[in-house]
Amino acid sequence: MIDSFGYIAGLDVRQINFNARQSGWTAGAGFEYAFARGVSAKIEYLYVDLGSFDNTIVGPAIVAPANIVVHHKYTDNIFRLGVNFHPTW
């Protein structure tokens, strides 16, 4: 991932490349219903939270003498719909 900061029509661009390894948690629920022999439909929901972290870009001394802190927060809501086929041998 790259965080960047530019100013004055892009004359000075500061950027920092970084790798982040995040661990977190997932919670979810689902429902499945067999509506015919060997066929079912399902709906699932997952919430994923991988936490947050800050990344600091050193600001240019002329325009922004302070450092710029970029806050990253990684969460997601996942919905799934599906049809399952259950073969009978």
MMTF fields as JSON, N, C-alpha, C and O atoms, coordinates in Angstrom:
{
  "mmtfVersion": "1.0.0",
  "mmtfProducer": "UNKNOWN",
  "numBonds": 355,
  "numAtoms": 356,
  "numGroups": 89,
  "numChains": 1,
  "numModels": 1,
  "chainsPerModel": [1],
  "groupsPerChain": [89],
  "chainIdList": ["A"],
  "bondAtomList": [4, 2, 8, 6, 12, 10, 16, 14, 20, 18, 24, 22, 28, 26, 32, 30, 36, 34, 40, 38, 44, 42, 48, 46, 52, 50, 56, 54, 60, 58, 64, 62, 68, 66, 72, 70, 76, 74, 80, 78, 84, 82, 88, 86, 92, 90, 96, 94, 100, 98, 104, 102, 108, 106, 112, 110, 116, 114, 120, 118, 124, 122, 128, 126, 132, 130, 136, 134, 140, 138, 144, 142, 148, 146, 152, 150, 156, 154, 160, 158, 164, 162, 168, 166, 172, 170, 176, 174, 180, 178, 184, 182, 188, 186, 192, 190, 196, 194, 200, 198, 204, 202, 208, 206, 212, 210, 216, 214, 220, 218, 224, 222, 228, 226, 232, 230, 236, 234, 240, 238, 244, 242, 248, 246, 252, 250, 256, 254, 260, 258, 264, 262, 268, 266, 272, 270, 276, 274, 280, 278, 284, 282, 288, 286, 292, 290, 296, 294, 300, 298, 304, 302, 308, 306, 312, 310, 316, 314, 320, 318, 324, 322, 328, 326, 332, 330, 336, 334, 340, 338, 344, 342, 348, 346, 352, 350],
  "bondOrderList": [1, 1, 1, 1, 1, 1, 1, 1, 1, 1, 1, 1, 1, 1, 1, 1, 1, 1, 1, 1, 1, 1, 1, 1, 1, 1, 1, 1, 1, 1, 1, 1, 1, 1, 1, 1, 1, 1, 1, 1, 1, 1, 1, 1, 1, 1, 1, 1, 1, 1, 1, 1, 1, 1, 1, 1, 1, 1, 1, 1, 1, 1, 1, 1, 1, 1, 1, 1, 1, 1, 1, 1, 1, 1, 1, 1, 1, 1, 1, 1, 1, 1, 1, 1, 1, 1, 1, 1],
  "groupList": [{"groupName": "MET", "atomNameList": ["N", "CA", "C", "O"], "elementList": ["N", "C", "C", "O"], "formalChargeList": [0, 0, 0, 0], "bondAtomList": [1, 0, 2, 1, 3, 2], "bondOrderList": [1, 1, 2], "singleLetterCode": "M", "chemCompType": "L-PEPTIDE LINKING"}, {"groupName": "ILE", "atomNameList": ["N", "CA", "C", "O"], "elementList": ["N", "C", "C", "O"], "formalChargeList": [0, 0, 0, 0], "bondAtomList": [1, 0, 2, 1, 3, 2], "bondOrderList": [1, 1, 2], "singleLetterCode": "I", "chemCompType": "L-PEPTIDE LINKING"}, {"groupName": "ASP", "atomNameList": ["N", "CA", "C", "O"], "elementList": ["N", "C", "C", "O"], "formalChargeList": [0, 0, 0, 0], "bondAtomList": [1, 0, 2, 1, 3, 2], "bondOrderList": [1, 1, 2], "singleLetterCode": "D", "chemCompType": "L-PEPTIDE LINKING"}, {"groupName": "SER", "atomNameList": ["N", "CA", "C", "O"], "elementList": ["N", "C", "C", "O"], "formalChargeList": [0, 0, 0, 0], "bondAtomList": [1, 0, 2, 1, 3, 2], "bondOrderList": [1, 1, 2], "singleLetterCode": "S", "chemCompType": "L-PEPTIDE LINKING"}, {"groupName": "PHE", "atomNameList": ["N", "CA", "C", "O"], "elementList": ["N", "C", "C", "O"], "formalChargeList": [0, 0, 0, 0], "bondAtomList": [1, 0, 2, 1, 3, 2], "bondOrderList": [1, 1, 2], "singleLetterCode": "F", "chemCompType": "L-PEPTIDE LINKING"}, {"groupName": "GLY", "atomNameList": ["N", "CA", "C", "O"], "elementList": ["N", "C", "C", "O"], "formalChargeList": [0, 0, 0, 0], "bondAtomList": [1, 0, 2, 1, 3, 2], "bondOrderList": [1, 1, 2], "singleLetterCode": "G", "chemCompType": "PEPTIDE LINKING"}, {"groupName": "TYR", "atomNameList": ["N", "CA", "C", "O"], "elementList": ["N", "C", "C", "O"], "formalChargeList": [0, 0, 0, 0], "bondAtomList": [1, 0, 2, 1, 3, 2], "bondOrderList": [1, 1, 2], "singleLetterCode": "Y", "chemCompType": "L-PEPTIDE LINKING"}, {"groupName": "ALA", "atomNameList": ["N", "CA", "C", "O"], "elementList": ["N", "C", "C", "O"], "formalChargeList": [0, 0, 0, 0], "bondAtomList": [1, 0, 2, 1, 3, 2], "bondOrderList": [1, 1, 2], "singleLetterCode": "A", "chemCompType": "L-PEPTIDE LINKING"}, {"groupName": "LEU", "atomNameList": ["N", "CA", "C", "O"], "elementList": ["N", "C", "C", "O"], "formalChargeList": [0, 0, 0, 0], "bondAtomList": [1, 0, 2, 1, 3, 2], "bondOrderList": [1, 1, 2], "singleLetterCode": "L", "chemCompType": "L-PEPTIDE LINKING"}, {"groupName": "VAL", "atomNameList": ["N", "CA", "C", "O"], "elementList": ["N", "C", "C", "O"], "formalChargeList": [0, 0, 0, 0], "bondAtomList": [1, 0, 2, 1, 3, 2], "bondOrderList": [1, 1, 2], "singleLetterCode": "V", "chemCompType": "L-PEPTIDE LINKING"}, {"groupName": "ARG", "atomNameList": ["N", "CA", "C", "O"], "elementList": ["N", "C", "C", "O"], "formalChargeList": [0, 0, 0, 0], "bondAtomList": [1, 0, 2, 1, 3, 2], "bondOrderList": [1, 1, 2], "singleLetterCode": "R", "chemCompType": "L-PEPTIDE LINKING"}, {"groupName": "GLN", "atomNameList": ["N", "CA", "C", "O"], "elementList": ["N", "C", "C", "O"], "formalChargeList": [0, 0, 0, 0], "bondAtomList": [1, 0, 2, 1, 3, 2], "bondOrderList": [1, 1, 2], "singleLetterCode": "Q", "chemCompType": "L-PEPTIDE LINKING"}, {"groupName": "ASN", "atomNameList": ["N", "CA", "C", "O"], "elementList": ["N", "C", "C", "O"], "formalChargeList": [0, 0, 0, 0], "bondAtomList": [1, 0, 2, 1, 3, 2], "bondOrderList": [1, 1, 2], "singleLetterCode": "N", "chemCompType": "L-PEPTIDE LINKING"}, {"groupName": "TRP", "atomNameList": ["N", "CA", "C", "O"], "elementList": ["N", "C", "C", "O"], "formalChargeList": [0, 0, 0, 0], "bondAtomList": [1, 0, 2, 1, 3, 2], "bondOrderList": [1, 1, 2], "singleLetterCode": "W", "chemCompType": "L-PEPTIDE LINKING"}, {"groupName": "THR", "atomNameList": ["N", "CA", "C", "O"], "elementList": ["N", "C", "C", "O"], "formalChargeList": [0, 0, 0, 0], "bondAtomList": [1, 0, 2, 1, 3, 2], "bondOrderList": [1, 1, 2], "singleLetterCode": "T", "chemCompType": "L-PEPTIDE LINKING"}, {"groupName": "GLU", "atomNameList": ["N", "CA", "C", "O"], "elementList": ["N", "C", "C", "O"], "formalChargeList": [0, 0, 0, 0], "bondAtomList": [1, 0, 2, 1, 3, 2], "bondOrderList": [1, 1, 2], "singleLetterCode": "E", "chemCompType": "L-PEPTIDE LINKING"}, {"groupName": "LYS", "atomNameList": ["N", "CA", "C", "O"], "elementList": ["N", "C", "C", "O"], "formalChargeList": [0, 0, 0, 0], "bondAtomList": [1, 0, 2, 1, 3, 2], "bondOrderList": [1, 1, 2], "singleLetterCode": "K", "chemCompType": "L-PEPTIDE LINKING"}, {"groupName": "PRO", "atomNameList": ["N", "CA", "C", "O"], "elementList": ["N", "C", "C", "O"], "formalChargeList": [0, 0, 0, 0], "bondAtomList": [1, 0, 2, 1, 3, 2], "bondOrderList": [1, 1, 2], "singleLetterCode": "P", "chemCompType": "L-PEPTIDE LINKING"}, {"groupName": "HIS", "atomNameList": ["N", "CA", "C", "O"], "elementList": ["N", "C", "C", "O"], "formalChargeList": [0, 0, 0, 0], "bondAtomList": [1, 0, 2, 1, 3, 2], "bondOrderList": [1, 1, 2], "singleLetterCode": "H", "chemCompType": "L-PEPTIDE LINKING"}],
  "groupTypeList": [0, 1, 2, 3, 4, 5, 6, 1, 7, 5, 8, 2, 9, 10, 11, 1, 12, 4, 12, 7, 10, 11, 3, 5, 13, 14, 7, 5, 7, 5, 4, 15, 6, 7, 4, 7, 10, 5, 9, 3, 7, 16, 1, 15, 6, 8, 6, 9, 2, 8, 5, 3, 4, 2, 12, 14, 1, 9, 5, 17, 7, 1, 9, 7, 17, 7, 12, 1, 9, 9, 18, 18, 16, 6, 14, 2, 12, 1, 4, 10, 8, 5, 9, 12, 4, 18, 17, 14, 13],
  "groupIdList": [1, 2, 3, 4, 5, 6, 7, 8, 9, 10, 11, 12, 13, 14, 15, 16, 17, 18, 19, 20, 21, 22, 23, 24, 25, 26, 27, 28, 29, 30, 31, 32, 33, 34, 35, 36, 37, 38, 39, 40, 41, 42, 43, 44, 45, 46, 47, 48, 49, 50, 51, 52, 53, 54, 55, 56, 57, 58, 59, 60, 61, 62, 63, 64, 65, 66, 67, 68, 69, 70, 71, 72, 73, 74, 75, 76, 77, 78, 79, 80, 81, 82, 83, 84, 85, 86, 87, 88, 89],
  "secStructList": [7, 3, 3, 3, 3, 3, 3, 6, 6, 6, 6, 3, 3, 3, 3, 3, 3, 7, 7, 7, 7, 7, 7, 7, 3, 3, 3, 3, 3, 3, 3, 3, 3, 3, 3, 3, 6, 6, 3, 3, 3, 3, 3, 3, 3, 3, 3, 3, 3, 3, 3, 3, 3, 3, 3, 3, 3, 7, 7, 7, 6, 6, 6, 7, 7, 1, 7, 3, 3, 3, 3, 3, 3, 3, 3, 3, 3, 3, 3, 3, 3, 3, 3, 3, 3, 7, 7, 7, 7],
  "xCoordList": [0.839, 0.0, 0.883, 2.03, 0.346, 1.09, 0.216, -0.946, 0.784, 0.166, 1.0, 2.229, 0.362, 1.132, 0.51, -0.67, 1.332, 0.906, 1.602, 2.825, 0.857, 1.442, 0.928, -0.131, 1.658, 1.207, 1.777, 2.682, 1.263, 1.654, 1.766, 2.853, 0.624, 0.526, 1.446, 1.934, 1.676, 2.473, 3.965, 4.676, 4.486, 5.93, 6.711, 7.854, 6.132, 6.797, 5.81, 4.734, 6.173, 5.311, 6.105, 7.205, 5.523, 6.124, 5.255, 4.028, 5.867, 5.086, 5.868, 7.094, 5.13, 5.746, 5.049, 3.821, 5.831, 5.314, 5.343, 6.266, 4.353, 4.329, 3.594, 2.729, 3.947, 3.245, 2.647, 3.298, 1.429, 0.776, 0.223, -0.479, 0.535, -0.057, -1.023, -0.634, -2.261, -3.297, -3.948, -4.18, -4.233, -5.053, -6.33, -6.359, -7.357, -8.624, -9.598, -9.21, -10.863, -11.892, -13.026, -13.19, -13.797, -14.949, -16.114, -15.936, -17.3, -18.523, -19.558, -19.581, -20.394, -21.377, -22.514, -22.524, -23.468, -24.623, -25.131, -24.854, -25.875, -26.416, -27.658, -27.981, -28.342, -29.557, -29.587, -29.3, -29.938, -30.052, -31.379, -31.781, -32.055, -33.364, -33.413, -33.132, -33.775, -33.928, -35.331, -36.314, -35.424, -36.742, -37.125, -38.259, -36.226, -36.527, -35.55, -34.549, -35.842, -34.945, -33.584, -33.487, -32.552, -31.196, -30.825, -29.754, -31.68, -31.382, -31.76, -32.85, -30.849, -31.132, -30.622, -29.74, -31.187, -30.76, -30.219, -30.666, -29.245, -28.648, -28.407, -28.272, -28.358, -27.978, -27.037, -27.288, -25.951, -24.952, -24.558, -24.627, -24.149, -23.632, -22.368, -22.335, -21.332, -20.091, -19.698, -19.821, -19.229, -18.626, -17.158, -16.832, -16.274, -14.83, -14.245, -14.529, -13.435, -12.743, -11.27, -10.904, -10.42, -8.981, -8.237, -7.021, -8.947, -8.306, -7.93, -8.414, -7.077, -6.662, -5.201, -4.646, -4.587, -3.231, -3.022, -3.767, -2.014, -1.669, -0.351, 0.54, -0.242, 0.974, 1.366, 0.505, 2.645, 3.103, 3.916, 4.862, 3.541, 4.298, 4.97, 4.305, 6.276, 6.995, 6.631, 6.895, 6.018, 5.555, 6.705, 7.721, 6.547, 7.572, 7.646, 6.615, 8.843, 9.05, 8.441, 8.083, 8.31, 7.824, 6.317, 5.857, 5.557, 4.102, 3.507, 2.66, 3.944, 3.363, 4.494, 4.931, 4.966, 6.11, 5.805, 6.726, 4.546, 4.19, 4.081, 3.894, 4.198, 4.01, 2.53, 1.671, 2.247, 0.87, 0.608, 1.34, -0.429, -0.771, -1.992, -3.031, -1.851, -2.948, -3.476, -2.724, -4.767, -5.396, -6.08, -6.882, -5.764, -6.369, -7.204, -6.743, -8.427, -9.292, -9.908, -10.52, -9.744, -10.192, -11.332, -11.137, -12.524, -13.702, -14.449, -14.269, -15.278, -16.063, -17.33, -17.361, -18.374, -19.634, -19.808, -19.805, -19.957, -20.04, -21.385, -21.743, -22.114, -23.381, -23.206, -22.63, -23.704, -23.618, -24.98, -25.694, -25.317, -26.494, -25.994, -25.042, -26.626, -26.167, -27.211, -28.205, -26.945, -27.758, -26.824, -25.784, -27.187, -26.38, -27.119, -28.326, -26.373, -26.898, -26.307, -25.087, -27.151, -26.734, -27.011, -28.118, -26.005, -26.247, -26.453, -25.826, -27.321, -27.546, -26.992, -27.488, -25.985, -25.31, -26.106, -25.715],
  "yCoordList": [-1.175, 0.0, 1.236, 1.194, 2.321, 3.576, 4.689, 4.832, 5.474, 6.722, 7.842, 7.762, 8.889, 9.972, 11.324, 11.416, 12.371, 13.746, 14.63, 14.567, 15.455, 16.374, 17.775, 17.943, 18.802, 20.182, 21.048, 20.62, 22.242, 23.234, 22.575, 22.447, 22.171, 21.574, 20.372, 20.092, 19.675, 18.452, 18.668, 17.745, 19.854, 20.079, 19.236, 18.865, 18.939, 18.093, 17.023, 17.334, 15.797, 14.693, 13.808, 13.352, 13.583, 12.67, 11.427, 11.524, 10.287, 9.069, 8.046, 8.1, 7.125, 6.061, 4.755, 4.677, 3.76, 2.422, 1.647, 1.803, 0.824, 0.064, -1.245, -1.372, -2.196, -3.475, -3.571, -3.228, -4.029, -4.159, -5.568, -6.062, -6.195, -7.487, -7.254, -6.874, -7.485, -7.254, -8.576, -9.429, -8.731, -9.86, -9.275, -8.129, -10.062, -9.545, -10.665, -11.775, -10.357, -11.333, -11.257, -10.264, -12.331, -12.435, -13.035, -13.972, -12.504, -13.072, -13.145, -12.299, -14.143, -14.264, -15.196, -15.826, -15.258, -16.133, -16.501, -15.821, -17.582, -18.004, -18.855, -19.312, -19.052, -19.854, -20.626, -20.076, -21.91, -22.739, -23.486, -23.996, -23.547, -24.176, -25.107, -24.698, -26.368, -27.337, -27.19, -27.529, -26.686, -26.462, -27.535, -27.549, -28.408, -29.543, -30.664, -30.437, -31.845, -32.973, -32.728, -32.623, -32.64, -32.444, -31.012, -30.779, -30.04, -28.638, -27.774, -27.908, -26.893, -25.972, -24.581, -24.426, -23.588, -22.2, -21.702, -22.122, -20.796, -20.295, -18.797, -18.228, -18.177, -16.777, -16.702, -17.311, -15.942, -15.826, -14.358, -13.567, -14.014, -12.679, -12.829, -13.611, -12.081, -12.058, -10.61, -9.747, -10.357, -9.07, -9.337, -10.195, -8.616, -8.794, -7.507, -6.424, -7.615, -6.461, -6.813, -7.687, -6.124, -6.372, -5.27, -5.138, -4.491, -3.479, -2.227, -2.0, -1.431, -0.178, 0.094, -0.482, 0.983, 1.431, 2.786, 3.175, 3.494, 4.803, 4.717, 3.949, 5.513, 5.597, 7.068, 7.922, 7.382, 8.761, 9.107, 8.4, 10.205, 10.748, 12.014, 12.892, 12.122, 13.309, 14.448, 14.38, 15.503, 16.628, 17.512, 17.615, 18.162, 19.092, 20.314, 20.816, 20.788, 21.863, 23.189, 24.0, 23.44, 24.738, 24.877, 25.898, 23.874, 23.978, 23.395, 24.017, 22.227, 21.538, 21.029, 19.888, 21.853, 21.426, 20.241, 19.59, 19.957, 18.83, 17.561, 17.625, 16.443, 15.174, 14.955, 15.488, 14.174, 13.858, 12.418, 11.505, 12.227, 10.896, 10.406, 11.067, 9.241, 8.633, 7.469, 6.57, 7.495, 6.466, 5.446, 5.812, 4.179, 3.095, 2.228, 1.84, 1.929, 1.025, 0.055, 0.464, -1.223, -2.251, -3.059, -3.86, -2.834, -3.618, -3.939, -3.265, -4.957, -5.309, -6.026, -6.706, -5.866, -6.584, -7.424, -6.892, -8.721, -9.631, -10.351, -10.965, -10.264, -10.984, -12.01, -11.71, -13.22, -14.275, -14.923, -15.205, -15.148, -15.918, -17.102, -16.972, -18.248, -19.392, -20.48, -20.52, -21.356, -22.553, -23.741, -23.765, -24.721, -25.931, -27.113, -27.282, -27.907, -29.124, -30.303, -30.399, -31.198, -32.344, -33.613, -34.148, -34.108, -35.289, -36.525, -36.671, -37.375, -38.644, -39.743, -39.966, -40.419, -41.439, -42.716, -43.706],
  "zCoordList": [0.0, 0.0, 0.0, 0.444, -0.494, -0.549, 0.015, -0.366, 0.925, 1.373, 0.774, 0.786, 0.247, -0.349, -0.012, 0.325, -0.111, 0.135, -0.885, -1.011, -1.617, -2.586, -2.342, -1.736, -2.804, -2.636, -3.753, -4.469, -3.902, -4.903, -6.284, -6.847, -6.799, -8.128, -8.284, -9.379, -7.2, -7.276, -7.376, -7.773, -7.033, -7.123, -6.131, -6.399, -5.03, -4.049, -3.601, -3.091, -3.789, -3.384, -2.429, -2.74, -1.278, -0.307, -0.275, -0.27, -0.255, -0.129, 0.662, 0.763, 1.21, 1.99, 1.612, 1.587, 1.327, 1.061, 2.364, 3.164, 2.579, 3.815, 3.621, 2.754, 4.426, 4.512, 5.902, 6.889, 5.979, 7.276, 7.42, 6.537, 8.507, 8.847, 9.988, 11.092, 9.705, 10.696, 11.065, 10.208, 12.318, 12.76, 13.345, 13.795, 13.332, 13.815, 14.096, 14.459, 13.923, 14.25, 13.234, 12.525, 13.186, 12.284, 13.043, 13.821, 12.823, 13.397, 12.278, 11.383, 12.337, 11.276, 11.644, 12.702, 10.732, 10.901, 9.515, 8.527, 9.472, 8.19, 8.365, 9.462, 7.249, 7.241, 5.935, 4.872, 6.019, 4.826, 4.869, 5.914, 3.722, 3.643, 2.431, 1.305, 2.684, 1.593, 1.017, 1.675, -0.213, -0.807, -1.822, -2.301, -2.149, -3.032, -2.686, -2.006, -3.149, -2.86, -3.527, -4.749, -2.708, -3.21, -3.55, -4.109, -3.228, -3.539, -2.337, -1.78, -1.949, -0.842, -1.205, -2.049, -0.558, -0.732, 0.594, 1.661, 0.511, 1.747, 1.649, 0.566, 2.837, 2.977, 4.18, 5.22, 4.018, 5.078, 5.252, 4.311, 6.46, 6.755, 7.592, 8.542, 7.24, 8.012, 8.286, 7.417, 9.495, 9.828, 10.112, 10.932, 9.447, 9.6, 10.158, 9.646, 11.2, 11.782, 11.921, 12.707, 11.149, 11.19, 11.932, 11.793, 12.707, 13.536, 12.763, 11.655, 13.349, 12.727, 13.063, 13.999, 12.282, 12.564, 11.913, 11.014, 12.368, 11.832, 11.071, 11.433, 10.016, 9.233, 9.176, 8.965, 9.358, 9.407, 8.163, 7.817, 7.488, 6.368, 6.862, 7.411, 6.677, 7.116, 6.17, 4.969, 6.728, 5.918, 5.463, 6.15, 4.29, 3.82, 4.732, 5.179, 5.006, 5.976, 5.536, 6.391, 4.242, 3.768, 3.983, 4.494, 3.602, 3.636, 4.908, 5.55, 5.258, 6.415, 7.289, 7.137, 8.195, 9.005, 9.912, 10.407, 10.132, 10.985, 10.139, 8.924, 10.783, 10.093, 9.823, 10.526, 8.809, 8.435, 8.856, 8.474, 9.635, 10.112, 9.346, 9.317, 8.731, 7.99, 8.82, 9.197, 9.099, 9.927, 9.02, 8.16, 9.211, 8.434, 9.369, 10.443, 8.961, 9.723, 8.731, 7.745, 8.996, 8.073, 8.669, 9.583, 8.135, 8.487, 7.204, 6.19, 7.245, 6.074, 6.499, 7.524, 5.699, 5.852, 4.596, 3.486, 4.761, 3.624, 3.671, 4.676, 2.572, 2.421, 1.31, 0.265, 1.538, 0.531, 0.341, 1.303, -0.907, -1.273, -2.082, -2.851, -1.915, -2.68, -2.805, -2.081, -3.747, -3.938, -3.86, -4.519, -3.062, -2.905, -3.534, -3.36, -4.256, -4.826, -4.077, -3.938, -3.593, -2.794, -3.586, -3.529, -4.334, -5.147, -4.256, -3.207, -4.696, -4.001, -4.884, -5.989, -4.416, -5.226, -5.189, -5.807]
}
